[in-house]
Amino acid sequence: MLRLFVSVILCATATGCVSSTPSVDAGAQVDAYAACNRRHALRYAKQAGDPYSLAIAAEASCPRERLALMYVYRDAYGPGTALRMVDGLAQNAIEGNTAIIARARS
């Protein structure tokens, strides 16, 4: 099972920073999001079209799972950081979906 732990650097003074690691265990939400993407990527692989466009559609088919991640990260880090984190995960999911679709077609 994939576990995602996020480290935060907190600047305590003007001259230095203190490393703090409040672990946000979003493992269940990340697993659900990844499984949803795999499932939809395999479904979209059967359709005509370029793999990248289909990968985007597959990722867009997982709004509930993406929103669950957003809530976990928002509660821990605030809305701006949560949005950046989830956007990064979505980009990674699209890349993974593209590879899944290409493999399924070969």
The 8 nearest C-alpha neighbors of each residue, nearest first, counted from 0:
[[1, 2, 30, 26, 27, 29, 3, 31],
 [0, 2, 26, 30, 3, 29, 27, 25],
 [3, 1, 26, 0, 4, 25, 24, 29],
 [2, 4, 26, 25, 24, 5, 1, 23],
 [5, 3, 22, 23, 24, 2, 6, 25],
 [4, 6, 22, 23, 3, 7, 20, 21],
 [7, 5, 20, 21, 4, 19, 8, 22],
 [6, 8, 19, 20, 9, 5, 18, 21],
 [7, 9, 18, 19, 17, 10, 6, 16],
 [8, 10, 17, 16, 11, 18, 7, 19],
 [11, 9, 16, 12, 17, 15, 8, 13],
 [10, 12, 16, 9, 17, 15, 13, 14],
 [13, 11, 14, 15, 10, 16, 17, 9],
 [12, 14, 15, 11, 10, 16, 17, 9],
 [15, 13, 12, 16, 11, 10, 17, 9],
 [16, 14, 12, 13, 10, 11, 17, 9],
 [15, 17, 10, 11, 9, 18, 12, 8],
 [16, 18, 9, 10, 11, 19, 8, 15],
 [19, 17, 8, 9, 16, 20, 7, 6],
 [18, 20, 7, 8, 21, 17, 9, 6],
 [19, 21, 6, 22, 7, 18, 5, 8],
 [22, 20, 19, 23, 6, 7, 5, 4],
 [23, 21, 4, 20, 5, 24, 6, 3],
 [22, 24, 4, 25, 5, 21, 75, 3],
 [23, 25, 26, 4, 22, 3, 2, 27],
 [24, 26, 28, 27, 23, 3, 29, 2],
 [25, 27, 2, 29, 24, 28, 3, 30],
 [28, 26, 30, 29, 25, 31, 2, 24],
 [27, 29, 31, 25, 30, 26, 68, 32],
 [30, 28, 32, 26, 31, 27, 25, 33],
 [29, 31, 27, 33, 28, 32, 26, 34],
 [30, 32, 28, 34, 29, 33, 35, 27],
 [31, 33, 64, 29, 35, 30, 34, 28],
 [34, 32, 36, 30, 35, 31, 29, 37],
 [35, 33, 37, 31, 36, 32, 30, 38],
 [34, 36, 38, 32, 33, 37, 31, 61],
 [35, 37, 33, 39, 34, 38, 58, 40],
 [38, 36, 40, 34, 35, 39, 41, 33],
 [37, 39, 35, 41, 36, 40, 34, 42],
 [38, 40, 42, 57, 36, 41, 37, 43],
 [41, 39, 37, 43, 57, 96, 42, 38],
 [42, 40, 44, 39, 38, 43, 37, 100],
 [41, 43, 39, 40, 44, 45, 38, 46],
 [42, 44, 40, 45, 46, 41, 39, 53],
 [45, 43, 100, 41, 46, 42, 40, 103],
 [46, 44, 43, 42, 47, 41, 104, 103],
 [47, 45, 43, 44, 48, 42, 53, 49],
 [46, 48, 45, 49, 44, 43, 53, 50],
 [49, 47, 50, 46, 53, 52, 51, 44],
 [48, 50, 51, 52, 53, 47, 54, 97],
 [51, 49, 53, 97, 52, 54, 100, 101],
 [50, 52, 54, 97, 53, 49, 55, 93],
 [53, 51, 55, 54, 50, 49, 56, 48],
 [52, 54, 56, 50, 55, 51, 43, 57],
 [55, 53, 96, 51, 57, 97, 93, 56],
 [56, 54, 52, 58, 53, 57, 93, 59],
 [55, 57, 59, 53, 54, 58, 60, 52],
 [56, 58, 54, 39, 60, 40, 55, 59],
 [59, 57, 55, 60, 56, 36, 61, 93],
 [58, 60, 56, 57, 61, 55, 62, 54],
 [59, 61, 57, 58, 62, 56, 39, 36],
 [60, 62, 59, 64, 63, 58, 35, 65],
 [63, 61, 65, 64, 66, 60, 59, 58],
 [64, 62, 66, 65, 61, 67, 32, 60],
 [63, 65, 32, 67, 66, 62, 61, 31],
 [66, 64, 62, 68, 67, 63, 61, 69],
 [65, 67, 69, 63, 68, 64, 62, 70],
 [68, 66, 64, 70, 69, 65, 63, 28],
 [69, 67, 71, 65, 66, 70, 28, 72],
 [68, 70, 66, 72, 67, 71, 73, 81],
 [69, 71, 73, 67, 68, 72, 74, 66],
 [72, 70, 68, 74, 69, 73, 75, 67],
 [71, 73, 81, 75, 69, 74, 70, 76],
 [74, 72, 77, 78, 81, 70, 76, 75],
 [73, 75, 72, 71, 76, 77, 70, 78],
 [74, 76, 72, 73, 77, 71, 23, 81],
 [77, 75, 73, 72, 74, 80, 81, 78],
 [76, 78, 73, 79, 80, 74, 81, 75],
 [77, 79, 73, 81, 80, 82, 76, 72],
 [80, 78, 82, 81, 77, 83, 73, 76],
 [79, 81, 83, 82, 78, 77, 76, 84],
 [82, 80, 72, 73, 78, 84, 79, 83],
 [81, 83, 85, 79, 80, 84, 86, 78],
 [82, 84, 86, 80, 81, 85, 87, 79],
 [85, 83, 81, 87, 86, 82, 80, 88],
 [84, 86, 88, 82, 87, 83, 89, 81],
 [87, 85, 89, 83, 88, 84, 82, 90],
 [88, 86, 84, 90, 85, 89, 83, 91],
 [87, 89, 85, 91, 86, 90, 92, 84],
 [88, 90, 92, 86, 87, 91, 85, 93],
 [91, 89, 93, 87, 92, 88, 86, 94],
 [92, 90, 88, 94, 89, 93, 95, 87],
 [91, 93, 89, 95, 90, 94, 96, 88],
 [92, 94, 96, 90, 54, 95, 91, 55],
 [95, 93, 91, 97, 92, 96, 90, 98],
 [96, 94, 92, 98, 97, 93, 91, 99],
 [95, 97, 54, 93, 99, 40, 98, 94],
 [98, 96, 54, 94, 100, 51, 50, 95],
 [97, 99, 101, 95, 96, 100, 102, 94],
 [100, 98, 96, 102, 97, 101, 103, 95],
 [99, 101, 44, 103, 97, 98, 102, 40],
 [100, 102, 98, 104, 103, 99, 97, 50],
 [103, 101, 99, 105, 104, 100, 98, 97],
 [104, 102, 100, 101, 105, 99, 44, 41],
 [103, 105, 101, 102, 100, 44, 45, 99],
 [104, 102, 103, 101, 100, 99, 44, 98]]
